Amino acid sequence: MDYWMLTAWICAGLLAILCWLPEPARDHLLERLPSPFDDLLDDWLQRGLVLVLLMSLSVPVAFALSSPGVIVAADSPAESGGTATATSPSPTSSATETTAPPQPSRPSLSGRVVTRANNKLTPIAGATVTFGDSHAVTDDQGRFSVVAPPTSGRTLLLRVTHNEYVTSFVRGDDARLTGTGAIEMTPRRRIVVLAAGAKMESGDVRRALEQQLQSNDIALLADDGIRDKILQELYRYQEGRALYDQRTLQKVGSFHGATHGVFWSIDHGPGALEFEVRLVNFATTDVEQTVSVRLASEDQFRSGASYVADLLLAKLTTVGILTPQDGARTGHWLSVEGFALLRPKTWTLWLSVVPDGNTRHYPQHHITAQNDGAWYASAVYVGPEEKVVRPTGYRIYAVYANPELTNAIQRYIDGGSNSGLDLNSCGPQQCAVLGHVNVVRLDTADREPTGRAEASGPAR
């Protein structure tokens, strides 16, 4: 195609030059052409046949321009409603067209999202389901369908989010994604922070509690108007009792959308101040959790508020290990993946390994969860470096530790000791030993990991 276009334009240009040259110069050039071509060309020029020739040359040029020997991209099927077509290359074209190999089809996964209310399952509409690069929104029946991400050798987590519910996580190979069962979501607590007594009201304390409790898993009702209306109702029916007393709460008709109250109080004891926080369920009128801390002076109110808020979250937090599955077989190391909800902000999440028949913990990694609570450790070492030829059981724990215990764990790791730590004796103000999975180590062809999670300790 390019050769014929170039030839046509060169011929047309030369003839145009001859036609427009002054007569002496044109005669000089014609004299140099062999006979009879000089007389023939001169006759054409005299008769104006050059213009006809130029017009005839425009035909192959136009043909060459309108018939390229390359693939012509049609509108995409999504835009045109049809299938893209292509023309065959010109026989004279030297370019060789190559097509990408067809990509393997990715399976579709479907499921249903529900919530449990009054012991009855109700579908959740409008929940966002994310699985790798695929997204879907549940319909009125709570149903969804997503495309599985490309195979990466790692079982990815599917996330379900909704602004009224706590995020749910399931493995990509969960049976609930094949039409069996349903994914249940728990409503987010809608919390209002209140002073337990009128004389205790302090904006600094309240704001410190709200700031520490704010998360993706809790909805805070921080509007002053709503809080004042709830307090007016509580004072109306208090009758000398505590504001969170069950008899008081039962008489309040509306809590303006709040599901829970965080009631704080300060008791002036001998030589110290007792800062106490209660989480109260407005629907059941039950006190679900109580935490407290002793303060030396009123100057510690704000820091004490942050401290007790994290103590409360440490009692509420949920940590799940989804990979590996319970009972999985492993070599010297394995990847661990899961989620953490209602996370205390100043506490640190650790992964710890405990051998069967041993009560001491061997912490290895501290975990930084993503904003939605998902976390991943690329390599957790299980047992000694030497090969294990007989099945040996281990438990992998998730442990939340307060700042003081976190420093102690880091010192243990940095020291290179292999004696383990007694985390089971820690009180609730120091740590929360949460979910675990059982694994069996049996080395067949041990591998070396491609990367390790941050702050890993010595191989166990």
NULO-583037 format. One record per residue (C-alpha): x, y, z; chain; residue in one letter. Coordinates in Angstrom, 2 decimals. Example, Ala and Ser with C-alpha at 12.3 -4.5 7.8 and 13.67 -1.06 7.14 Angstrom:
BEGIN
{{12.30, -4.50, 7.80}, "A", "a"}
{{13.67, -1.06, 7.14}, "A", "s"}
This chain:
BEGIN
{{0.00, 0.00, 0.00}, "A", "m"}
{{2.76, 2.48, 0.95}, "A", "d"}
{{4.76, 1.67, -2.27}, "A", "y"}
{{1.87, 2.47, -4.67}, "A", "w"}
{{0.97, 5.65, -2.85}, "A", "m"}
{{4.58, 6.88, -2.97}, "A", "l"}
{{4.94, 6.03, -6.70}, "A", "t"}
{{1.69, 7.82, -7.58}, "A", "a"}
{{2.63, 10.99, -5.73}, "A", "w"}
{{6.14, 11.09, -7.26}, "A", "i"}
{{4.79, 10.72, -10.82}, "A", "c"}
{{2.14, 13.35, -10.25}, "A", "a"}
{{4.71, 15.76, -8.83}, "A", "g"}
{{7.14, 15.36, -11.74}, "A", "l"}
{{4.47, 15.89, -14.37}, "A", "l"}
{{3.20, 18.97, -12.54}, "A", "a"}
{{6.70, 20.41, -12.50}, "A", "i"}
{{7.11, 19.83, -16.26}, "A", "l"}
{{3.78, 21.46, -16.95}, "A", "c"}
{{4.58, 24.60, -14.96}, "A", "w"}
{{8.24, 25.08, -16.01}, "A", "l"}
{{9.10, 27.98, -18.43}, "A", "p"}
{{9.18, 26.84, -22.04}, "A", "e"}
{{13.02, 27.14, -22.51}, "A", "p"}
{{13.68, 25.01, -19.40}, "A", "a"}
{{11.04, 22.48, -20.44}, "A", "r"}
{{12.52, 22.18, -23.96}, "A", "d"}
{{15.98, 21.68, -22.47}, "A", "h"}
{{14.72, 18.73, -20.37}, "A", "l"}
{{12.79, 17.18, -23.28}, "A", "l"}
{{15.87, 17.25, -25.49}, "A", "e"}
{{17.61, 14.92, -23.05}, "A", "r"}
{{14.88, 12.22, -23.38}, "A", "l"}
{{15.49, 9.50, -25.99}, "A", "p"}
{{13.36, 9.54, -29.14}, "A", "s"}
{{10.39, 9.02, -29.51}, "A", "p"}
{{9.58, 9.74, -25.82}, "A", "f"}
{{10.60, 13.38, -26.12}, "A", "d"}
{{8.16, 14.07, -28.98}, "A", "d"}
{{5.37, 12.07, -27.30}, "A", "l"}
{{5.68, 13.89, -23.97}, "A", "l"}
{{5.92, 17.27, -25.69}, "A", "d"}
{{2.75, 16.50, -27.64}, "A", "d"}
{{0.93, 15.59, -24.35}, "A", "w"}
{{2.09, 18.76, -22.71}, "A", "l"}
{{0.95, 20.83, -25.69}, "A", "q"}
{{-2.49, 19.25, -25.72}, "A", "r"}
{{-3.07, 19.57, -22.00}, "A", "g"}
{{-3.18, 15.79, -21.53}, "A", "l"}
{{-1.09, 16.15, -18.40}, "A", "v"}
{{-4.18, 17.38, -16.53}, "A", "l"}
{{-6.04, 14.27, -17.60}, "A", "v"}
{{-3.14, 12.12, -16.43}, "A", "l"}
{{-3.07, 13.87, -13.08}, "A", "l"}
{{-6.78, 13.20, -12.65}, "A", "m"}
{{-6.29, 9.55, -13.51}, "A", "s"}
{{-3.50, 9.26, -10.97}, "A", "l"}
{{-5.86, 10.49, -8.27}, "A", "s"}
{{-7.85, 7.26, -8.63}, "A", "v"}
{{-5.14, 4.86, -7.36}, "A", "p"}
{{-4.15, 7.40, -4.75}, "A", "v"}
{{-7.73, 7.61, -3.46}, "A", "a"}
{{-7.98, 3.82, -3.56}, "A", "f"}
{{-4.77, 3.46, -1.59}, "A", "a"}
{{-5.97, 5.93, 1.04}, "A", "l"}
{{-9.37, 4.25, 1.47}, "A", "s"}
{{-8.08, 0.64, 1.52}, "A", "s"}
{{-5.30, 0.36, 4.11}, "A", "p"}
{{-3.97, -3.13, 4.60}, "A", "g"}
{{-4.27, -3.01, 8.40}, "A", "v"}
{{-6.96, -3.96, 10.87}, "A", "i"}
{{-9.64, -1.29, 11.13}, "A", "v"}
{{-10.95, -0.95, 14.67}, "A", "a"}
{{-14.71, -0.94, 14.78}, "A", "a"}
{{-16.75, 0.40, 17.67}, "A", "d"}
{{-16.52, -1.77, 20.73}, "A", "s"}
{{-19.42, -4.16, 21.21}, "A", "p"}
{{-20.46, -2.26, 24.32}, "A", "a"}
{{-20.91, 0.93, 22.26}, "A", "e"}
{{-22.20, -0.38, 18.93}, "A", "s"}
{{-24.17, -3.39, 20.13}, "A", "g"}
{{-22.34, -5.62, 17.63}, "A", "g"}
{{-19.07, -7.40, 17.15}, "A", "t"}
{{-15.86, -5.66, 16.09}, "A", "a"}
{{-14.71, -6.61, 12.54}, "A", "t"}
{{-11.35, -6.42, 10.75}, "A", "a"}
{{-10.17, -6.33, 7.13}, "A", "t"}
{{-7.50, -8.69, 5.89}, "A", "s"}
{{-4.02, -7.27, 5.35}, "A", "p"}
{{-3.03, -6.28, 1.82}, "A", "s"}
{{-1.02, -8.99, 0.04}, "A", "p"}
{{1.72, -6.44, -0.58}, "A", "t"}
{{1.93, -5.37, 3.06}, "A", "s"}
{{5.05, -6.37, 4.91}, "A", "s"}
{{3.45, -5.98, 8.37}, "A", "a"}
{{2.39, -9.15, 10.12}, "A", "t"}
{{-0.65, -8.87, 12.36}, "A", "e"}
{{-0.53, -10.76, 15.68}, "A", "t"}
{{-3.48, -11.40, 17.98}, "A", "t"}
{{-3.29, -11.92, 21.74}, "A", "a"}
{{-4.14, -15.42, 22.93}, "A", "p"}
{{-7.66, -15.66, 24.36}, "A", "p"}
{{-7.86, -15.15, 28.10}, "A", "q"}
{{-9.35, -17.97, 30.15}, "A", "p"}
{{-12.87, -17.24, 31.32}, "A", "s"}
{{-13.23, -16.27, 34.98}, "A", "r"}
{{-15.94, -18.08, 36.94}, "A", "p"}
{{-18.86, -16.19, 38.39}, "A", "s"}
{{-19.69, -16.44, 42.09}, "A", "l"}
{{-23.08, -15.63, 43.56}, "A", "s"}
{{-24.52, -15.39, 47.02}, "A", "g"}
{{-26.98, -13.68, 49.34}, "A", "r"}
{{-26.48, -11.08, 52.08}, "A", "v"}
{{-28.82, -11.02, 55.09}, "A", "v"}
{{-29.11, -9.78, 58.65}, "A", "t"}
{{-30.72, -11.46, 61.64}, "A", "r"}
{{-33.47, -9.60, 63.48}, "A", "a"}
{{-35.83, -11.19, 65.99}, "A", "n"}
{{-34.35, -14.58, 65.09}, "A", "n"}
{{-35.38, -14.07, 61.47}, "A", "k"}
{{-33.14, -13.57, 58.44}, "A", "l"}
{{-33.89, -10.45, 56.40}, "A", "t"}
{{-32.22, -9.66, 53.04}, "A", "p"}
{{-29.99, -6.59, 52.84}, "A", "i"}
{{-30.36, -4.49, 49.69}, "A", "a"}
{{-27.71, -2.03, 48.55}, "A", "g"}
{{-24.71, -3.78, 50.09}, "A", "a"}
{{-21.48, -3.50, 48.08}, "A", "t"}
{{-19.67, -6.77, 47.39}, "A", "v"}
{{-16.00, -6.55, 46.37}, "A", "t"}
{{-13.93, -9.50, 45.18}, "A", "f"}
{{-10.60, -8.47, 43.69}, "A", "g"}
{{-11.40, -6.13, 40.79}, "A", "d"}
{{-15.06, -7.18, 40.60}, "A", "s"}
{{-17.85, -5.22, 42.30}, "A", "h"}
{{-21.58, -5.80, 42.71}, "A", "a"}
{{-24.50, -4.34, 44.66}, "A", "v"}
{{-27.10, -6.60, 46.26}, "A", "t"}
{{-30.66, -6.45, 44.95}, "A", "d"}
{{-33.89, -6.34, 46.96}, "A", "d"}
{{-33.49, -10.03, 47.82}, "A", "q"}
{{-29.91, -9.50, 48.97}, "A", "g"}
{{-28.51, -11.42, 46.01}, "A", "r"}
{{-25.33, -10.61, 44.10}, "A", "f"}
{{-23.00, -12.04, 41.48}, "A", "s"}
{{-19.30, -11.23, 41.03}, "A", "v"}
{{-16.52, -12.47, 38.77}, "A", "v"}
{{-13.65, -14.29, 40.45}, "A", "a"}
{{-10.30, -12.46, 40.22}, "A", "p"}
{{-7.46, -13.95, 38.16}, "A", "p"}
{{-5.76, -16.88, 39.85}, "A", "t"}
{{-2.77, -15.69, 41.89}, "A", "s"}
{{-2.05, -18.73, 44.03}, "A", "g"}
{{-3.61, -16.93, 47.01}, "A", "r"}
{{-7.17, -17.29, 48.27}, "A", "t"}
{{-8.49, -13.73, 48.29}, "A", "l"}
{{-11.08, -12.39, 50.69}, "A", "l"}
{{-14.49, -11.22, 49.55}, "A", "l"}
{{-15.74, -8.09, 51.34}, "A", "r"}
{{-19.33, -7.00, 51.94}, "A", "v"}
{{-19.87, -3.41, 53.07}, "A", "t"}
{{-22.94, -1.33, 53.94}, "A", "h"}
{{-23.12, 1.98, 55.80}, "A", "n"}
{{-25.53, 0.50, 58.37}, "A", "e"}
{{-23.66, -2.77, 58.99}, "A", "y"}
{{-20.25, -3.99, 60.12}, "A", "v"}
{{-18.08, -5.18, 57.20}, "A", "t"}
{{-18.17, -8.94, 56.55}, "A", "s"}
{{-15.30, -11.01, 55.14}, "A", "f"}
{{-15.44, -14.49, 53.61}, "A", "v"}
{{-12.91, -16.61, 51.76}, "A", "r"}
{{-13.22, -16.80, 48.00}, "A", "g"}
{{-13.81, -20.56, 48.23}, "A", "d"}
{{-16.51, -20.28, 50.91}, "A", "d"}
{{-19.52, -22.54, 50.35}, "A", "a"}
{{-21.80, -19.53, 50.79}, "A", "r"}
{{-20.59, -18.28, 47.40}, "A", "l"}
{{-21.97, -21.38, 45.68}, "A", "t"}
{{-25.60, -20.91, 46.69}, "A", "g"}
{{-25.33, -22.65, 50.07}, "A", "t"}
{{-26.31, -20.50, 53.05}, "A", "g"}
{{-26.01, -16.72, 53.27}, "A", "a"}
{{-23.55, -14.08, 54.44}, "A", "i"}
{{-24.86, -12.52, 57.66}, "A", "e"}
{{-24.07, -8.91, 58.53}, "A", "m"}
{{-24.29, -7.36, 61.99}, "A", "t"}
{{-25.79, -3.86, 62.38}, "A", "p"}
{{-23.36, -1.15, 63.38}, "A", "r"}
{{-23.79, 0.16, 66.89}, "A", "r"}
{{-25.16, 3.70, 66.82}, "A", "r"}
{{-23.62, 5.18, 69.95}, "A", "i"}
{{-24.23, 8.38, 71.86}, "A", "v"}
{{-21.75, 9.41, 74.59}, "A", "v"}
{{-23.39, 10.71, 77.76}, "A", "l"}
{{-22.29, 11.75, 81.23}, "A", "a"}
{{-23.91, 9.53, 83.84}, "A", "a"}
{{-24.69, 12.56, 86.03}, "A", "g"}
{{-25.56, 16.20, 85.36}, "A", "a"}
{{-22.64, 17.53, 87.41}, "A", "k"}
{{-20.14, 15.44, 85.48}, "A", "m"}
{{-20.73, 16.89, 82.02}, "A", "e"}
{{-17.41, 17.78, 80.36}, "A", "s"}
{{-16.98, 18.56, 76.69}, "A", "g"}
{{-13.30, 17.56, 76.71}, "A", "d"}
{{-14.00, 14.12, 78.17}, "A", "v"}
{{-16.90, 13.49, 75.82}, "A", "r"}
{{-14.93, 14.53, 72.74}, "A", "r"}
{{-11.96, 12.37, 73.77}, "A", "a"}
{{-14.25, 9.35, 74.12}, "A", "l"}
{{-15.93, 10.06, 70.78}, "A", "e"}
{{-12.62, 10.51, 68.97}, "A", "q"}
{{-11.29, 7.18, 70.27}, "A", "q"}
{{-14.50, 5.26, 69.56}, "A", "l"}
{{-14.97, 6.62, 66.02}, "A", "q"}
{{-14.37, 3.89, 63.41}, "A", "s"}
{{-15.84, 2.21, 60.35}, "A", "n"}
{{-17.57, -0.25, 62.68}, "A", "d"}
{{-19.33, 2.29, 64.93}, "A", "i"}
{{-21.71, 5.10, 64.04}, "A", "a"}
{{-21.39, 7.97, 66.51}, "A", "l"}
{{-24.33, 10.30, 67.12}, "A", "l"}
{{-22.31, 13.38, 68.00}, "A", "a"}
{{-25.04, 15.93, 67.24}, "A", "d"}
{{-25.63, 18.14, 70.29}, "A", "d"}
{{-29.34, 18.44, 69.53}, "A", "g"}
{{-29.91, 14.67, 69.51}, "A", "i"}
{{-27.84, 14.19, 72.68}, "A", "r"}
{{-29.76, 16.92, 74.50}, "A", "d"}
{{-33.11, 15.35, 73.57}, "A", "k"}
{{-31.98, 11.94, 74.87}, "A", "i"}
{{-30.71, 13.51, 78.11}, "A", "l"}
{{-34.01, 15.35, 78.63}, "A", "q"}
{{-35.90, 12.06, 78.38}, "A", "e"}
{{-33.50, 10.33, 80.76}, "A", "l"}
{{-33.68, 13.12, 83.35}, "A", "y"}
{{-37.45, 13.12, 83.07}, "A", "r"}
{{-37.69, 9.50, 84.23}, "A", "y"}
{{-34.55, 9.32, 86.38}, "A", "q"}
{{-36.27, 9.57, 89.77}, "A", "e"}
{{-32.97, 9.64, 91.62}, "A", "g"}
{{-31.59, 6.56, 89.84}, "A", "r"}
{{-28.60, 6.33, 87.52}, "A", "a"}
{{-29.34, 7.49, 83.99}, "A", "l"}
{{-28.49, 4.02, 82.68}, "A", "y"}
{{-30.69, 2.24, 85.20}, "A", "d"}
{{-32.97, -0.30, 83.49}, "A", "q"}
{{-36.14, 1.21, 85.00}, "A", "r"}
{{-35.17, 4.61, 83.64}, "A", "t"}
{{-34.32, 3.31, 80.17}, "A", "l"}
{{-37.54, 1.31, 79.92}, "A", "q"}
{{-39.61, 4.49, 80.30}, "A", "k"}
{{-37.83, 6.40, 77.53}, "A", "v"}
{{-39.86, 6.09, 74.37}, "A", "g"}
{{-37.26, 7.10, 71.79}, "A", "s"}
{{-33.49, 7.32, 71.66}, "A", "f"}
{{-33.56, 9.14, 68.31}, "A", "h"}
{{-31.82, 6.41, 66.34}, "A", "g"}
{{-29.20, 5.52, 68.95}, "A", "a"}
{{-28.85, 1.81, 69.74}, "A", "t"}
{{-26.31, 2.15, 72.56}, "A", "h"}
{{-25.15, 4.67, 75.10}, "A", "g"}
{{-21.64, 5.08, 76.47}, "A", "v"}
{{-22.16, 6.47, 79.99}, "A", "f"}
{{-19.07, 7.81, 81.75}, "A", "w"}
{{-18.66, 8.75, 85.38}, "A", "s"}
{{-15.90, 9.82, 87.77}, "A", "i"}
{{-15.88, 8.73, 91.41}, "A", "d"}
{{-13.71, 10.73, 93.79}, "A", "h"}
{{-12.19, 8.06, 96.02}, "A", "g"}
{{-9.46, 8.32, 98.67}, "A", "p"}
{{-6.24, 9.37, 96.97}, "A", "g"}
{{-7.45, 8.66, 93.42}, "A", "a"}
{{-10.20, 9.18, 90.88}, "A", "l"}
{{-12.11, 6.24, 89.41}, "A", "e"}
{{-12.97, 6.85, 85.75}, "A", "f"}
{{-15.64, 4.36, 84.66}, "A", "e"}
{{-17.39, 3.77, 81.34}, "A", "v"}
{{-20.45, 1.59, 80.70}, "A", "r"}
{{-21.76, 0.44, 77.31}, "A", "l"}
{{-25.54, 0.14, 77.58}, "A", "v"}
{{-27.89, -1.43, 75.05}, "A", "n"}
{{-30.96, 0.80, 74.78}, "A", "f"}
{{-33.14, -1.96, 73.33}, "A", "a"}
{{-32.48, -4.53, 76.06}, "A", "t"}
{{-31.51, -1.98, 78.78}, "A", "t"}
{{-28.56, -4.27, 79.60}, "A", "d"}
{{-25.09, -3.03, 80.55}, "A", "v"}
{{-23.02, -4.94, 77.98}, "A", "e"}
{{-19.53, -3.87, 79.09}, "A", "q"}
{{-17.91, -1.95, 81.95}, "A", "t"}
{{-14.32, -0.68, 82.03}, "A", "v"}
{{-12.52, 1.62, 84.45}, "A", "s"}
{{-9.15, 3.19, 85.24}, "A", "v"}
{{-7.72, 4.96, 88.29}, "A", "r"}
{{-6.42, 8.48, 87.74}, "A", "l"}
{{-4.13, 10.49, 89.98}, "A", "a"}
{{-5.66, 13.89, 89.20}, "A", "s"}
{{-8.24, 15.70, 87.10}, "A", "e"}
{{-5.47, 16.70, 84.69}, "A", "d"}
{{-5.58, 13.11, 83.40}, "A", "q"}
{{-9.26, 13.18, 82.44}, "A", "f"}
{{-8.67, 13.52, 78.71}, "A", "r"}
{{-5.90, 10.92, 78.49}, "A", "s"}
{{-7.90, 8.69, 80.81}, "A", "g"}
{{-10.91, 8.97, 78.48}, "A", "a"}
{{-8.82, 7.75, 75.53}, "A", "s"}
{{-7.41, 4.94, 77.66}, "A", "y"}
{{-10.80, 3.59, 78.82}, "A", "v"}
{{-12.23, 3.92, 75.30}, "A", "a"}
{{-9.53, 1.57, 74.02}, "A", "d"}
{{-10.18, -0.77, 76.95}, "A", "l"}
{{-13.81, -0.87, 75.89}, "A", "l"}
{{-12.91, -1.56, 72.25}, "A", "l"}
{{-10.49, -4.30, 73.33}, "A", "a"}
{{-13.48, -6.09, 74.89}, "A", "k"}
{{-15.58, -5.63, 71.76}, "A", "l"}
{{-12.97, -6.32, 69.07}, "A", "t"}
{{-13.34, -9.31, 66.77}, "A", "t"}
{{-10.38, -10.84, 64.95}, "A", "v"}
{{-10.79, -13.68, 62.47}, "A", "g"}
{{-8.13, -15.80, 60.77}, "A", "i"}
{{-9.51, -16.98, 57.43}, "A", "l"}
{{-6.30, -18.29, 55.84}, "A", "t"}
{{-5.06, -20.91, 56.57}, "A", "p"}
{{-8.17, -22.90, 57.34}, "A", "q"}
{{-8.35, -24.86, 60.56}, "A", "d"}
{{-6.48, -28.16, 60.27}, "A", "g"}
{{-4.38, -27.10, 57.26}, "A", "a"}
{{-1.05, -28.80, 56.59}, "A", "r"}
{{1.99, -26.62, 56.20}, "A", "t"}
{{5.75, -26.59, 55.89}, "A", "g"}
{{8.16, -24.36, 57.81}, "A", "h"}
{{6.22, -21.21, 56.93}, "A", "w"}
{{2.81, -20.13, 55.69}, "A", "l"}
{{0.84, -16.98, 54.85}, "A", "s"}
{{-1.86, -15.82, 57.24}, "A", "v"}
{{-4.79, -13.58, 56.35}, "A", "e"}
{{-7.83, -12.32, 58.19}, "A", "g"}
{{-9.74, -9.31, 59.51}, "A", "f"}
{{-9.99, -7.18, 62.65}, "A", "a"}
{{-13.09, -5.19, 63.61}, "A", "l"}
{{-13.67, -2.63, 66.38}, "A", "l"}
{{-9.92, -2.13, 66.75}, "A", "r"}
{{-8.52, -0.24, 69.77}, "A", "p"}
{{-6.45, 2.56, 68.27}, "A", "k"}
{{-3.44, 2.49, 70.63}, "A", "t"}
{{-3.23, -1.30, 70.86}, "A", "w"}
{{-1.25, -3.52, 68.47}, "A", "t"}
{{-2.33, -6.74, 66.79}, "A", "l"}
{{0.22, -9.58, 66.89}, "A", "w"}
{{0.40, -13.07, 65.42}, "A", "l"}
{{1.73, -15.67, 67.83}, "A", "s"}
{{2.54, -19.38, 67.41}, "A", "v"}
{{1.96, -21.92, 70.20}, "A", "v"}
{{3.19, -25.54, 69.79}, "A", "p"}
{{0.86, -28.36, 70.88}, "A", "d"}
{{1.55, -29.33, 74.47}, "A", "g"}
{{3.01, -25.89, 75.24}, "A", "n"}
{{1.25, -22.91, 76.81}, "A", "t"}
{{3.87, -20.28, 76.00}, "A", "r"}
{{3.43, -17.93, 73.05}, "A", "h"}
{{6.05, -17.23, 70.39}, "A", "y"}
{{5.00, -13.87, 68.88}, "A", "p"}
{{6.35, -13.12, 65.43}, "A", "q"}
{{4.55, -10.35, 63.56}, "A", "h"}
{{2.70, -7.20, 64.43}, "A", "h"}
{{-0.08, -6.56, 61.95}, "A", "i"}
{{-1.28, -3.29, 60.46}, "A", "t"}
{{-4.86, -3.68, 59.28}, "A", "a"}
{{-6.26, -1.80, 56.31}, "A", "q"}
{{-8.99, 0.80, 56.80}, "A", "n"}
{{-11.71, -1.80, 56.32}, "A", "d"}
{{-10.07, -4.18, 58.82}, "A", "g"}
{{-8.45, -6.68, 56.42}, "A", "a"}
{{-4.85, -7.73, 57.13}, "A", "w"}
{{-2.24, -10.06, 55.60}, "A", "y"}
{{1.05, -11.57, 56.82}, "A", "a"}
{{3.12, -13.02, 53.98}, "A", "s"}
{{5.17, -15.45, 56.08}, "A", "a"}
{{4.67, -16.84, 59.59}, "A", "v"}
{{7.26, -19.40, 60.67}, "A", "y"}
{{5.98, -22.56, 62.33}, "A", "v"}
{{8.42, -24.50, 64.50}, "A", "g"}
{{12.19, -24.99, 64.14}, "A", "p"}
{{14.21, -24.57, 60.98}, "A", "e"}
{{15.05, -28.29, 60.89}, "A", "e"}
{{12.80, -30.48, 58.77}, "A", "k"}
{{9.89, -32.11, 60.57}, "A", "v"}
{{9.22, -35.66, 59.36}, "A", "v"}
{{6.37, -36.49, 61.73}, "A", "r"}
{{3.14, -34.45, 61.93}, "A", "p"}
{{3.41, -31.75, 64.61}, "A", "t"}
{{0.53, -29.53, 65.67}, "A", "g"}
{{0.66, -25.76, 66.20}, "A", "y"}
{{-1.86, -23.04, 66.98}, "A", "r"}
{{-1.65, -19.59, 65.40}, "A", "i"}
{{-3.22, -16.90, 67.58}, "A", "y"}
{{-4.22, -13.29, 67.03}, "A", "a"}
{{-3.36, -11.21, 70.11}, "A", "v"}
{{-4.15, -7.57, 70.81}, "A", "y"}
{{-1.66, -5.92, 73.21}, "A", "a"}
{{-1.71, -2.54, 74.90}, "A", "n"}
{{1.28, -0.18, 74.42}, "A", "p"}
{{3.17, -1.45, 77.48}, "A", "e"}
{{2.86, -5.13, 76.50}, "A", "l"}
{{3.65, -4.29, 72.86}, "A", "t"}
{{6.98, -2.80, 73.99}, "A", "n"}
{{7.70, -5.94, 76.02}, "A", "a"}
{{6.95, -8.19, 73.01}, "A", "i"}
{{9.20, -6.12, 70.77}, "A", "q"}
{{12.04, -6.32, 73.30}, "A", "r"}
{{11.61, -10.11, 73.41}, "A", "y"}
{{11.83, -10.34, 69.59}, "A", "i"}
{{14.80, -7.97, 69.37}, "A", "d"}
{{16.61, -9.96, 72.06}, "A", "g"}
{{16.58, -13.13, 69.94}, "A", "g"}
{{15.28, -15.28, 72.79}, "A", "s"}
{{13.44, -18.51, 72.04}, "A", "n"}
{{11.91, -19.04, 75.47}, "A", "s"}
{{8.41, -17.78, 74.60}, "A", "g"}
{{6.13, -15.45, 76.55}, "A", "l"}
{{3.34, -16.19, 79.02}, "A", "d"}
{{0.54, -14.15, 77.45}, "A", "l"}
{{-2.19, -16.22, 79.09}, "A", "n"}
{{-1.56, -14.52, 82.44}, "A", "s"}
{{-2.11, -11.03, 81.01}, "A", "c"}
{{-5.16, -9.23, 82.35}, "A", "g"}
{{-7.87, -7.66, 80.14}, "A", "p"}
{{-6.22, -4.26, 80.55}, "A", "q"}
{{-3.04, -5.61, 78.94}, "A", "q"}
{{-4.07, -7.94, 76.15}, "A", "c"}
{{-6.86, -9.85, 74.47}, "A", "a"}
{{-5.98, -13.33, 73.18}, "A", "v"}
{{-8.46, -13.79, 70.36}, "A", "l"}
{{-9.19, -16.25, 67.56}, "A", "g"}
{{-6.80, -18.99, 66.49}, "A", "h"}
{{-6.44, -21.76, 63.91}, "A", "v"}
{{-4.82, -25.18, 64.24}, "A", "n"}
{{-2.24, -26.24, 61.66}, "A", "v"}
{{-0.17, -29.39, 61.22}, "A", "v"}
{{3.44, -29.10, 60.12}, "A", "r"}
{{4.87, -31.88, 57.97}, "A", "l"}
{{7.76, -30.99, 55.69}, "A", "d"}
{{7.76, -32.55, 52.23}, "A", "t"}
{{9.42, -29.98, 49.98}, "A", "a"}
{{10.07, -26.95, 52.14}, "A", "d"}
{{10.11, -23.57, 50.44}, "A", "r"}
{{11.56, -20.20, 51.20}, "A", "e"}
{{9.08, -17.33, 51.32}, "A", "p"}
{{9.19, -14.47, 48.86}, "A", "t"}
{{8.66, -11.88, 51.57}, "A", "g"}
{{7.93, -11.47, 55.26}, "A", "r"}
{{5.44, -9.36, 57.10}, "A", "a"}
{{6.87, -6.36, 58.90}, "A", "e"}
{{8.54, -6.67, 62.29}, "A", "a"}
{{9.01, -10.42, 62.13}, "A", "s"}
{{10.82, -12.17, 64.91}, "A", "g"}
{{13.32, -15.01, 64.77}, "A", "p"}
{{12.24, -18.26, 63.14}, "A", "a"}
{{10.46, -20.51, 65.62}, "A", "r"}
